[in-house]
Amino acid sequence: MVNINNFGIIGGDKRQLYCARSIADDGYGVYLYGFDKCDNTLGIEYMELDAILKQCDAFIMPLPVSKDGKTLNAPFSSETIKIDSNFFTRFDGKPLFVGIKNVIPYSYENIYDYGSREEFAVENAVPTSEGAIEYAMREYEGTINSSRCLVAGYGRIGRILSQMLKGLGADVTVSARKLKDLAFIRSCGMKAVMTSDLGKGYDLIFNTIPEMIFDAHTLAHTACGAIVTDLASLPGGVDFEAAERLNIKAIRALSLPGRVAPRTSGIIIKNAVYNIIKEENL
């Protein structure tokens, strides 16, 4: 990276800390801001914002960069960091790498969204799938082996999760909307069903589709006696009020990579940022 010697990591959770540590291990200068409440910053130096803005050539921000469009996603910061037009002018046109930039209502010319990259999404499907299985093992009183599992959706997460469940000996059914996906599912030794024609008789259900798939009617028909885990991004695909009314155990499992595998997730962020820098010749 010709023009970047020092990175500033501003806000975020443990994923950003491990991202910082991995970048430092590559020989770059790395400095933190927004982690003053964190007991262990993995040996990375903490700086005040004014100092970090002067010291660094590029900045990496959280995933998502903001949860409300007004403040930085910084759970380890003792202060609320507002992200407004004045906030962005302080970066003086230097590269900013953020997760989900469309939540920011302000424009900045030199901003890059690592969270929108395909390789980032594919690699994150692994810790997401492992986290989903961990949640299921914690809540389910049986074993994954021999359990009857339904994975709704055959996208990135659905493909990896279904294979992991099959590898653990589960009886796996996967739903999809395209005939070619149904053929792939069957060719992998799993049962296939159209998403519009879900059956019943499952112990564990994992939804990966970011649409309201499991409404009250579908829950009543498909999920009685099952544990439902919703992995889809908000607003999700499960009617949680209906699940409670029907006495169905339903879990909203968001941001699993950051919860269950922050080290791996931090390295995935770093790699995506490096790819952007290479492609954009920054």
C-alpha positions as CSV (number, residue, x, y, z in Angstrom):
1,M,0.0,0.0,0.0
2,V,1.9,2.9,-1.4
3,N,0.2,5.8,0.3
4,I,-1.0,4.3,3.6
5,N,1.4,3.7,6.5
6,N,-0.9,4.3,9.5
7,F,-4.5,3.2,10.1
8,G,-6.9,4.6,12.6
9,I,-9.6,2.3,13.9
10,I,-12.5,4.4,15.1
11,G,-15.3,2.8,17.1
12,G,-16.7,-0.7,16.8
13,D,-16.6,-3.9,18.8
14,K,-14.0,-6.7,19.2
15,R,-14.0,-7.3,15.5
16,Q,-12.3,-4.0,15.0
17,L,-9.8,-4.7,17.8
18,Y,-8.7,-7.9,16.1
19,C,-8.7,-6.2,12.7
20,A,-6.3,-3.6,14.3
21,R,-4.1,-6.3,15.8
22,S,-3.9,-8.2,12.4
23,I,-3.0,-5.0,10.6
24,A,-0.3,-4.2,13.2
25,D,1.1,-7.7,12.7
26,D,1.5,-6.8,9.0
27,G,3.8,-4.0,9.9
28,Y,1.6,-1.0,9.7
29,G,1.0,1.6,12.4
30,V,-2.4,1.3,14.0
31,Y,-4.2,3.5,16.5
32,L,-7.5,3.3,18.3
33,Y,-10.2,5.7,19.2
34,G,-13.5,4.9,20.9
35,F,-12.2,2.0,23.0
36,D,-11.6,3.7,26.4
37,K,-14.0,1.3,28.2
38,C,-12.3,-1.8,26.8
39,D,-10.1,-3.6,29.3
40,N,-7.9,-5.2,26.6
41,T,-7.0,-3.4,23.4
42,L,-4.6,-6.2,22.3
43,G,-1.6,-4.0,22.6
44,I,-2.8,-1.3,20.2
45,E,-2.2,2.3,21.2
46,Y,-5.1,4.5,22.1
47,M,-5.3,8.1,20.9
48,E,-7.7,11.0,21.1
49,L,-9.6,11.8,18.0
50,D,-7.7,14.9,17.0
51,A,-4.4,13.1,17.3
52,I,-5.5,10.1,15.4
53,L,-6.8,12.3,12.6
54,K,-3.4,13.9,12.1
55,Q,-1.4,10.7,12.5
56,C,-3.3,8.3,10.2
57,D,-3.6,8.0,6.4
58,A,-6.8,5.9,6.4
59,F,-9.5,5.0,8.8
60,I,-11.6,1.8,9.4
61,M,-15.0,2.2,11.1
62,P,-17.5,-0.4,12.4
63,L,-20.0,-2.8,10.9
64,P,-22.5,-1.3,10.9
65,V,-20.9,2.1,11.0
66,S,-24.0,3.4,12.8
67,K,-27.2,1.8,14.2
68,D,-29.3,4.9,14.2
69,G,-27.8,7.0,11.4
70,K,-26.8,9.7,14.0
71,T,-24.1,8.2,16.2
72,L,-21.1,5.9,15.6
73,N,-21.5,2.3,16.6
74,A,-19.0,2.4,19.4
75,P,-20.0,0.2,22.4
76,F,-16.6,0.5,24.1
77,S,-16.6,4.3,24.1
78,S,-17.6,6.3,27.2
79,E,-18.8,9.1,25.0
80,T,-21.5,9.3,22.3
81,I,-19.7,10.0,19.0
82,K,-22.0,11.9,16.7
83,I,-21.6,11.4,13.0
84,D,-22.8,14.5,11.2
85,S,-21.5,16.6,8.3
86,N,-18.9,18.2,10.6
87,F,-17.6,14.8,11.7
88,F,-16.7,13.8,8.2
89,T,-15.1,17.1,7.3
90,R,-12.5,16.4,10.0
91,F,-11.1,13.5,7.9
92,D,-9.8,15.9,5.3
93,G,-10.6,13.6,2.4
94,K,-8.6,10.6,3.6
95,P,-10.0,7.2,2.8
96,L,-12.7,5.9,5.1
97,F,-13.6,2.2,5.2
98,V,-17.0,1.5,6.7
99,G,-19.6,-1.3,7.1
100,I,-23.0,-0.6,5.5
101,K,-22.4,3.0,4.4
102,N,-26.0,3.6,3.3
103,V,-27.0,4.1,6.9
104,I,-25.0,7.4,6.9
105,P,-27.2,10.3,5.7
106,Y,-24.1,12.4,4.8
107,S,-21.9,12.2,1.7
108,Y,-18.1,11.8,1.8
109,E,-16.2,11.4,-1.4
110,N,-13.5,9.0,-0.3
111,I,-15.6,6.4,1.5
112,Y,-15.6,2.6,0.8
113,D,-18.1,0.0,2.1
114,Y,-16.2,-3.3,2.9
115,G,-19.5,-4.8,4.2
116,S,-21.0,-4.8,0.7
117,R,-18.2,-6.9,-0.9
118,E,-19.0,-10.4,-2.0
119,E,-15.9,-12.0,-0.6
120,F,-16.6,-10.4,2.7
121,A,-20.2,-11.8,2.8
122,V,-19.1,-15.3,1.8
123,E,-16.3,-15.5,4.4
124,N,-18.7,-14.2,7.1
125,A,-21.1,-17.0,6.3
126,V,-18.8,-19.4,8.1
127,P,-18.8,-17.8,11.6
128,T,-22.5,-17.0,11.1
129,S,-23.2,-20.7,10.5
130,E,-21.1,-21.8,13.4
131,G,-22.8,-19.3,15.7
132,A,-26.2,-20.5,14.6
133,I,-25.3,-24.1,15.4
134,E,-23.9,-22.9,18.8
135,Y,-27.2,-21.2,19.6
136,A,-29.2,-24.3,18.6
137,M,-27.0,-26.6,20.7
138,R,-27.5,-24.3,23.7
139,E,-31.3,-24.2,23.3
140,Y,-32.1,-27.7,22.0
141,E,-32.4,-30.5,24.5
142,G,-31.4,-33.1,21.9
143,T,-28.3,-33.5,19.7
144,I,-27.7,-32.0,16.3
145,N,-27.0,-35.5,15.1
146,S,-30.2,-37.2,14.0
147,S,-32.2,-33.9,14.5
148,R,-34.6,-32.8,11.8
149,C,-33.4,-29.5,10.5
150,L,-34.9,-27.0,8.1
151,V,-32.7,-24.3,6.5
152,A,-34.9,-21.7,4.8
153,G,-33.0,-20.2,1.9
154,Y,-30.0,-21.4,-0.1
155,G,-27.9,-18.3,-0.3
156,R,-24.4,-17.9,1.1
157,I,-25.3,-18.7,4.7
158,G,-27.9,-21.4,3.7
159,R,-25.3,-23.3,1.6
160,I,-22.7,-23.3,4.3
161,L,-25.0,-23.9,7.3
162,S,-26.8,-26.8,5.6
163,Q,-23.5,-28.5,4.9
164,M,-22.3,-28.0,8.5
165,L,-25.6,-29.5,9.8
166,K,-25.3,-32.5,7.4
167,G,-21.7,-33.0,8.6
168,L,-22.9,-33.2,12.2
169,G,-25.4,-36.0,11.2
170,A,-28.6,-34.0,11.0
171,D,-31.5,-34.8,8.7
172,V,-31.4,-31.6,6.7
173,T,-34.1,-30.1,4.5
174,V,-33.3,-26.9,2.6
175,S,-35.8,-24.6,1.0
176,A,-35.2,-22.6,-2.1
177,R,-37.2,-20.7,-4.8
178,K,-35.2,-21.7,-7.9
179,L,-35.3,-25.1,-9.5
180,K,-31.6,-25.1,-10.1
181,D,-31.0,-24.5,-6.3
182,L,-33.3,-27.4,-5.5
183,A,-31.3,-29.6,-7.8
184,F,-28.0,-28.6,-6.1
185,I,-29.5,-29.3,-2.7
186,R,-30.6,-32.8,-3.7
187,S,-27.2,-33.4,-5.3
188,C,-25.5,-32.6,-2.0
189,G,-27.5,-35.4,-0.3
190,M,-30.1,-33.2,1.4
191,K,-33.9,-32.9,1.0
192,A,-35.2,-30.0,-1.0
193,V,-38.5,-28.1,-0.8
194,M,-39.9,-24.9,-2.3
195,T,-39.9,-22.0,0.1
196,S,-43.5,-21.5,-0.7
197,D,-44.4,-25.1,0.3
198,L,-42.7,-25.7,3.6
199,G,-43.8,-28.8,5.5
200,K,-43.7,-29.7,9.2
201,G,-42.0,-32.1,11.6
202,Y,-38.8,-30.2,12.3
203,D,-36.8,-29.9,15.5
204,L,-34.7,-27.0,14.4
205,I,-35.5,-24.3,11.9
206,F,-33.0,-21.7,10.6
207,N,-34.2,-18.8,8.5
208,T,-31.7,-17.0,6.3
209,I,-34.2,-15.1,4.1
210,P,-34.6,-11.4,4.9
211,E,-38.3,-11.5,4.1
212,M,-41.3,-12.3,6.3
213,I,-41.3,-16.1,5.6
214,F,-42.4,-17.3,9.0
215,D,-45.6,-15.4,9.6
216,A,-48.2,-16.6,12.0
217,H,-49.8,-19.0,9.5
218,T,-46.4,-20.6,8.5
219,L,-45.2,-20.8,12.1
220,A,-48.4,-22.6,13.1
221,H,-48.1,-25.0,10.1
222,T,-44.3,-25.6,10.1
223,A,-42.7,-24.8,13.5
224,C,-44.9,-26.3,16.3
225,G,-42.5,-28.1,18.6
226,A,-39.4,-26.6,16.8
227,I,-36.8,-24.0,17.8
228,V,-36.7,-21.2,15.2
229,T,-33.5,-19.2,14.7
230,D,-33.7,-16.1,12.5
231,L,-30.3,-15.3,10.9
232,A,-31.7,-12.8,8.4
233,S,-30.8,-9.1,8.6
234,L,-33.5,-6.7,10.0
235,P,-36.4,-6.7,9.7
236,G,-35.8,-10.4,9.6
237,G,-38.1,-13.2,8.4
238,V,-39.9,-14.4,11.6
239,D,-43.0,-13.0,13.3
240,F,-41.7,-13.1,16.9
241,E,-45.0,-11.9,18.4
242,A,-46.8,-14.7,16.7
243,A,-44.2,-17.2,17.8
244,E,-44.7,-16.1,21.4
245,R,-48.4,-16.3,21.0
246,L,-48.0,-19.8,19.6
247,N,-45.6,-20.9,22.3
248,I,-42.8,-21.4,19.7
249,K,-39.2,-20.8,20.8
250,A,-37.8,-18.2,18.4
251,I,-34.4,-16.6,18.6
252,R,-33.2,-13.5,16.7
253,A,-29.5,-14.1,16.1
254,L,-27.9,-11.0,14.6
255,S,-24.3,-10.1,14.1
256,L,-23.1,-13.6,15.0
257,P,-19.6,-13.2,13.6
258,G,-18.8,-10.4,16.0
259,R,-20.3,-12.4,18.9
260,V,-18.9,-15.9,18.3
261,A,-15.7,-15.3,16.3
262,P,-14.4,-11.7,16.6
263,R,-10.9,-12.7,15.8
264,T,-11.8,-14.4,12.5
265,S,-14.3,-11.6,11.7
266,G,-11.6,-8.9,12.3
267,I,-9.3,-10.6,9.9
268,I,-12.1,-10.8,7.3
269,I,-12.6,-7.1,7.6
270,K,-8.9,-6.4,7.2
271,N,-8.7,-8.6,4.1
272,A,-11.7,-6.8,2.5
273,V,-10.1,-3.4,3.3
274,Y,-6.8,-4.6,1.7
275,N,-8.7,-5.7,-1.4
276,I,-10.3,-2.3,-1.8
277,I,-7.0,-0.5,-1.3
278,K,-5.4,-2.7,-4.0
279,E,-8.3,-2.3,-6.5
280,E,-8.6,1.5,-6.0
281,N,-4.8,2.0,-5.9
282,L,-5.0,3.9,-2.7
